[in-house]
Amino acid sequence: MAPRGRGRYVFRRLIGKATHMETSFGFRTVPVEEKQGLVNRVFDTVASRYDVMNDAMSGGLHRVWKDAMVSWLGAPRRPARPFNVVDVAGGTGDIAFRIARGIEQNGAITVCDINTEMLIEGTKRDAKRIRPTTPCRFVTANAEEMPLPTGSQDVYTIAFGIRNVTRRQKALDEAFRVLKRGGRFMCLEFSHVDIPVMDKIYDRYSFAMIPRMGQLIAGDGEPYRYLVESIRTFPNPGRFAAEIEKAGFSQVQVRKFTGGVAAIHSAFKI
């Protein structure tokens, strides 16, 4: 049973229609209609240890990257009108809580994730926030079918989640739909290391060490083998920027971190 918390939590399922197309699940090719179930099982397994594993895998760097994303966003501290943010695939609240800390009034954040186990972890963390000025509500929803009105959001953020979406272009189209004119899209995602030698070291570390860490810390290495593979099949920053533009966004900018291990894409709905 999902926790009720302070009455702000709405858990719903919005699943896309099945098709006969195929997509990638790590290095495997699977029918489109099967991918979401496979991804769900990955995150059901890792939800309770997700943040601990992020620290272990990145040596704490994921916190630096997330802070950089929120700093670049620069949400207004005291907006004169309601300022609406949707954080997608943000179940544990890491990005949402960072943004919320910087808004003192008129802020509202919706955390969407297709995985209820991840959202449960987020609601537990939300209950520990001390006198929050900006509320966060948690909604189970598919990034491809957002339960939000068209043109309702000032900001759309997604961190380390877009590569797990079944139909990435559809999710980007949906991000464009829910944003207001002038609204901002920001995506933090693992990327492609572009420094010679470092790329080989990173590959060895990823494939040899991360699944072992998953086994030791989370009790299962296979979900982390998928996560490592999914990073390698994700498009490079230039190709992903083109996908963002295809959805209708303008002023696409990219900032790379740690030699290309991660990258932030920023864009606007003009």
Buried (B, 14 or more C-beta within 10 A) or exposed (E): EEBEBEEBBEBEEBBBEEEEEBBBBBEEEBEBBBBBEBBBBBBBBBBBBBBEBBEBBBEEBBBBBBEBBBEBBEBBEEBEEEBBBBBBBBBBBBBBBBBBBBBEEBBBBBBBBBBBBBBBBBBBBBEEBEEBEBBBBBBBBBBBBBBBEEEBBBBBBBBBBBBBBBBBEBBBBBBBBBBBEEBBBBBBBBBBBEEEEBBEEBEEEBEEBBBEBBBEBBEBBBBBBBBBBBBBEBBEBEEBBEBBBEBBBEEBEBBBBBBBBBBBBBBBBE
